[in-house]
Structure formats: structure tokens, C-alpha cells
């Protein structure tokens, strides 16, 4: 029976197997772990918030449909399709936040930049959507929600900080 595969952690300059590889200093590796954990937890919080918002939208659409049907009127197919598409986007964003958040937490001790890039891309796309929502709510008189904007800005800044960390090559002689 094969032993379970171990996660690849940050290479150290004292391990001969890592000769010639690039590594983060112990201080930078610890900062990377903390920031990846922060990104993961923020992703989970945002995913939960967006999921709750999707649930609230589903409930309000159902209440509105019941009220309109009780008055003997009907909702046009286009309006109902728009409502379903908006709710579907919220659900997809919530699932993406939850997945990327868990991925960052699991990979916090690893070297892969994939989870960090995924969180950066997801937060950037959501920021565009939030800005469009803020513009729409300003024109319709709605109350803007700035908590998501601030959290996404922090995720973007932390992700960029992790990706910009300098890695130093390990000289072959000092690897032993």
C-alpha cells in the first residue's frame, strides 16, 4: 500500500531535494500563509453573504409572483427570465467564492499561485459587477452595499501582494 501523497510546501534552502529551486524566506512564507488564510476566510464570508442574498432574492421573487397572481395579473416571460438569470448569477458567484475560499485555505502552505490567481480574478470580476450594481442602485434610489466592495478590494490587494513576493534561488552549494 502506498503512503498518502504529501502536499508540496514551500521549498527550504536546507533540503537537498530543493537544490536550484526558488524559495521564499521564512518570514515571507509565513506572511503568504497568513494572507492565503485571510483570502480563504474572506471568500467563505463573501460566499455565505452572496448565498444569503440569492436566497432573499428567490424569496422576494416568489412573494411578488404570488401577490401578482392573487390580483389576477401575470408576469411577463421576459421579466421572469431576467429574475431567474440574476438569481443564477448570484448562486454561481456564491459557489465560486466558497470554492476559491476553501481552495485558498487548503493550499495556504503550498507554493501554487493558482488559488491566489483564482481569487484575484473572481474578486476583479465581482468588483465590476458590484460597480454596475452601485450605478444601477444610485439611479433607482436603492441603498448601496459597501461591505462587499471593501472586502473585495482587500482580497485583490492581498492577492497582488502574495503574487509579488520575491523568491530567491537556492545556490547549489548552500542546499546541503
N, C-alpha and C positions, 0 to 999 in steps of 0.2 A: 504494500500500500504506500502510495506517495505521500510525503508530508505536504500540508497545505502551503500554497504559494504565499510568500510574504510580500507585503506592499513595499514598493521601492521608496525608500526615504531619501532625504537629501544626502548627497554624497559627502563624505568627510575626507579631509586630506590625509587621515591616518589609516585608511583602509586600502590595502594594496589593490583590491579589486576596482577601486575608483581611480587608478592612476591615469592621468591625462584627461580626466573629466573636469567639467566646470562645477564649482560648488558655491554655495552661499556661506558666508561666515556664520558662526553660531548665533550671533546677535540678529543677523538678517533672517536666518532660518526661523528663529523664534518669532520675529515680527511677522514673517509670512504666515506662520501657523495661526497666530492671533488674528491677523487680518482675514485669513480664509475662514476662520470660525465666525468672525463678525459678519462676513458676507453671507455665510450659510444661514446664520440665525436671522439676519435681516431678510433673506429670501424666504425663509419659513414664515416670518411675521407678515411680510407682504403677500405671500401666497394665501395665508389664512384670511387676511383682510380682503383681498380680491375675491376669494371664495365666498366670504360672507356677503360682500357687495353683490355678487352674482345671485346668491340665494335671495337677497332682498329684492333684486330686480325681477326674479321669477315670481316671487310672491306678489309684488305690485302689479305685474302684468296679469296674473291670474285674477286678482281682485278687480282690476279695471275691466277685464273681459266679462267677468260675472256681473258687474254693475251695468255695463253696456247692454249685455244680453237681457238683463232684468228690465231694462227700459224698452226692449223690443227692437233695438237697433243692432247693427252688426259692425264688425271691424273689417276694414279692407284687407285683402290678401297682402298688399304691399306693406302696410303698417305692421301687420303681424310678422311678416318676414323680416322686416328691419329689427323688430324687438328680439326675435329669436337669434338673429345674427349678432346683435350686440351682446346678448347673454352668452352666446357661444364664444365670442372673443374673450369675455371675462373669465369663462371657465378655462379656456386654453391658457390664458395668461396666469391664472392661479395655479394650474397644473405645472406650467413651465417654471414658475417661481419655486414651487415646492420641490420639483425635481432638481433644479440647479442648486437650491439651498442644501438639500441632502447631499448632492454630489460634492459641493464645496466642503461640507463638514466631514464627509468620509475621506476626501483627498487632502485634508489640511496638512498632513505630514508628508505628502508626496511632492514630486518635482513637476508634475504635469501642469501645464498652463491652460489646459482645456477647460477645467471648471471655472477658472477666473475669466477666461475669454468669453465663455458662455454667459456668465453673469454680467459682464460688461456689455455684450451685445443685447441681452434681454433688457437690461436697465435702460440702455440707449433707445431701443425701440419703444419701450413703455413710456419713456420721457416724451417722445414725440407724440404718442397717443394722449398723454396727460396734458401736454400743451394744447393740443387740439380740443380736448375736453374743457380746459380752462377758458379758451377763447369762446367756445360754444356756451359755457355757463355764464360768461360775462355778458354775452349778447342776449341770453334768455333770462337773466336775473337770478341764476342759480348760485348757490354758495360753493366757492371753490374749496377743494380739499388739498392743503399744502403738506400734510404729513407724508404722503406717498412721494411727493416731489422731493422733499428733503432727504428721505431715506434712499431714493434712487440716486440722488446726487452723491450721497456718501458712498453708496455701492460703486458708482462709477469712479470716484476719486480713489477709493481703496484698491479697486481692481487695477487701475492705472499704476498706482504705487507698487503693487506686487509685481506687475509685469515689467516695471522699470528697475527692479532691484538688480544690482550689478553682481554678476557671477564671475568669479576668478578662476582661471585654470589652475589645476594642481600640478606643480612641477613633478616630473617623474622621480626625481631623486628624493623629494620630501614625502613621497607617498608611502614609504616604508618606515 
